[in-house]
Amino acid sequence: MGLVAVTGAISGFRRIALPLLAALLLAACNGESDAQKAPQNANTPIAGNSTQTPSRLPPVPLGSGFDFYVLSLSWSPSWCIENDPSGRTEQCDPGNSHGFIVHGLWPQNEQGYPEFCRTREPDRVPETLGRTLFDIMPSMGLIGHEWRKHGSCSGLSQKDYFAVIRAAWQRVAIPPALQSVASHQRTSAADIETALTTANPGLRTDAMAVTCAAGRVDEVRICLNKDLSFRACGEIDRAGCKVKSLSLPPTP
């Protein structure tokens, strides 16, 4: 082959190869950019998302010495009518407008539950820790009582137990109709359970109970595994309120 032919062949190769190489490099850069934008861990939960599937739940400290938890959510207006109608406490202060609050997170067995267990942790909950929970448990008295009666049986430290309480609260989506109630309403345990199961995929009516007192909605109790996934709990479910029509007092 002559020199002119070789030179032409090389020139033609460059005209084909260089644009192709540039395209490949651009595609690689775009791919790296897209990979950087994607989540590093497919199981990483979205912050604040309370409708995650169990496999996507954020990890929590795992308790021991019991079978599952009961998350008890108290309808604060009902409690205040009975215990503090003048609104003197933090919980019942009209300016705070509490609806559901956390009554407690109770270690539970398939039958019965442990209480007031021996632990190396102190009985008293430091105010610096307790006040971090006031948005969901607005009473040091309640916080201290729940730790001594129930938290002491969780196999967790105080710090970890209350961290699990926070995570359990975030696990459950409260539908808007049950977050703020402007005026007195009539409802039923079935209606409340339907609203909650609709707002929380994976939650079933056999994994909860609505309790009542004096004809008013008192609490909602939801059963959770130690990793805070929903689970059935026959004993809790069967203990639910049987009254067909209930009062739902308004939030302040």
N, C-alpha and C positions, 0 to 999 in steps of 0.2 A: 504493500500500500504506500502511496506517495505521501510526502509531508503535508501537502494541502488537504488530502483526504483525511489524514489522522487529525489534523487541526480542526477540520470541520466536524468530525465525529465528536471530539472533545467539547467543542462549542455547543453542539446539539445536546449532548449529555447534560451540560451545565444548564441549558435552557429548561430542561425537563426536571432534573434532579433538584436544583436549588429551590424553585417554587414548591416542589413536593416536600422538601425538608422543612421549609418555612411553615407550610400548612400543618405538618406533623408536630412541630414545636408549639404552634399556637394552640392546637388541640390539647396537647399535654398540659400547657399552662392553664387552659380553661378547666380541664379536668381537675387539676390541683386546686384551683380556686373554688370549684363547686364542692370538692371534698372538704375544704376548710369551712365552707358555709354549713355543711351538714352537721348534725349532732355527733359528737365523738362517741356517744354511747346510746344505742337505740333504746335502752331501757331507762334512760334518764327522764324523770317525770317533768311535766310542765308545771312550773311554780303556780300554786294556787288552784290547780285543777283537782277538783274533788270527785271526778267521775272516772278516775283511772282504773284500768283493769288491775287485778291483783299482781300480775307479773310486772307492772309498771309502777307499783307503789314504791315510794322512797323507803329505804331501809330504816327500821326503828330498833332501839334496844329490845331484845327479846326477853320477856319475863320467864319465870319458872315456878313450879309448884302449884299449878292450876291448869285448867283446860282451855279457857277462852276468857275474853273480856265482855262485860256489858257496859256500853257507853250510855249513861243516863243523862238525858237532856231535860231540864226542868223548864216548864213554861212560867217564866218569872212573874207575870201579872197575877197568876193564880196563887203563887206562893206569897206574894206581897199582900194580897187581899186578906189572907189568913194570918200573916205574921207581922206585917209592917204597913198597915193601911195609911199611915201618916207619911210614909216615904222618908223616914229618917236615915235609913241605912244606904250604903253605897249601891246595893243591888236595887233598891226600890225608889231611889231618888228619881223623880220624874224627868230630870234633865238627862239621865242616862239612857232612858228608853230601851230597856232590855226586853227582848223576846225570849227565845230559848237561850239558856246558859248551861254550862256543864255542871251537873250535880256531882258526877263522879265517873270514874272508870274503875269498874269492879272486877277483880279476878274472880272467875266463876268456875265451878266444876259442873260436870254433866248433871249432878244432883247436889244441890246446896252450894255453899261457898265458904271459903276461909275468911276469918276476920281477926283483927287485932293480933297479928303475928309478931313473934319475936324477931328483931332485926338489930343489926349493929348501927343502923342509922338512928339519929336522934328523933325523939317524938315531936319536937317543935320544928316547924318549918320557918326558916329565916324570912323575915319580911322582905328582904331584898330579892329572894326567890319568889315568894308568894305574889308580890305586886306585879311581877311580869305576866301573871295570869289574870289580872283583874278585868281584862276585856272579855274573858270567857267564864271566869269564876270570880265574881266581884265581892269576895269576902274572905278575909284571913281566917275567920272562924271556920268557914266551910272548907277551905283549903287544908287547914290543920287537921280537922276531923276526918276528911277523906284520906289523908295520908295515914293517920293512925289506924283507922278501921280497915281500909282497903289497900292503900299503897304499900303498907308494911308487909302485905302478903303477895306482892308482885315479884319478889326476888330481885328488885331493882333498887338502885339508889334513889334518893329523893329527886335529884336532878334528872335522872333518866326517866323516872316515873312521870314527872310532870312534862317532860319532853314528849312522852308517848301520849299523854292527855292532849297536848297541843296538836299532835299529828292526827289523833283520832277525831278531834273536832274538825280539822281540815279535811278529813276523809269524807265527811258527810255533807252533802249539798242540801242546804235548807231552801226549799222553794220560796220565791218572793211572797206568796200568799201567807206563809208562815213566818216571815221575818218581821213584818210590821203589820199590825192590825189596827185600823183607825177607829173602829167602833165594835161594840159587842156583837159576836156572831154565834150562830148555832152550827154545830158540826158533829162529827161522829168519829169514833176510832178508825172505822173503815176508810172514811174520807182522808184522814190524816195519813194513814198508811199508804193509800193510793198515791197521794201527792208525793210522798217520800220515795216510793219505789219508782215513780215516773222520773224523778229528778236524779236518781242514783242507779244507773245500770248495774245489775248484779245483785241488788238488794231485793229480797223477797219478803212477803208478809210473814212468813214463818221464821224470819230472822229478827223480829222486832215485836214490841208490844207498846200500846198506848195505855197509860194508867190514868185513873180519874179519882177525884175526891170532891165531895160535896157537889156533885153534878158538873164539875168543871174539869177541863183538860189539866192534868197534873204533870205527867212526864211522858217522854218517848224513850224507850229503852231498846238499843240496837246492839246486836251480838256481833262480835268481831273476833277473828282468830288473832293469835299473838302478833302476826305480821300486819294486822288491821284489815285483812280482807273480810268480806261479809260471810257469815255462816249461819245455818239454821240452829235454832235452840228451842226445842219443844217446851221445856219447863218455863222459860220466860214468856214464850208466845201464849201459852195456855193461861197465864196469869194476867192477861190484858183485861182492860175494862170491857164489861158486857153491856153497859148502858148505851142505848141506841142514839140518844140525842144529848150532846154535851155543850156546855157553855165554853166559849173561848174569849176570855176577857181581853180587852184591847191593851196594846202597849201604850205607855204614857205619851 
